[in-house]
């Protein structure tokens, strides 16, 4: 079932079946706003902790606006899970997201509101295994929402074996929010 009456975020409720999930992923390829998958195997709790994996890909920084928006509105704590890469791209992306969080947090404090809390954790795996690790480490981070970036394009391995976001949705115990890597992203309004 797709709930499309919310203007900011699209909610997709479905069975934890790879074909059903893949069909919904294909329908959302051109979606500008974030979309959340909730399957029958997930536990829905109030948002207290958001897990945001950050890989070496440039589009990872698009998640900064969404995670700060959610943290601001719910008071949730943000956990940035930085990929354990040899290069510095994942660290640079994490620093960009931290800069955005701190800028929004300063505005919060100036308006007499509570600052956004966050932490940076280093993953065990590199950028290529980061999504799988994030989906499987529910007990380590005790998060209530997993925020991922969807694949830019599906390659041959994604078509044959399935994209990493589908596997993460199937493994996750909490709802999974996906953001498509697009330049003209939907901006969340207050």
Buried (B, 14 or more C-beta within 10 A) or exposed (E): EEEEEEEEBBBBBBEBEEEEBBEBBEEBEEBEBBBBBBBEEBEEEEBEBBBBBBBBBBBBBBBBBBBBBBBBEBBBBBBBBBBBBEEEBBBBBBBBBBEBBBEBBEEBEEEEEEBBBBEBBEBEBBBEBBBBBBBBBBEBBBBBBBBBBBBEEBEEEBEEEBBBBBBBBBBBBBBBBBBBBBEEBBEBEE
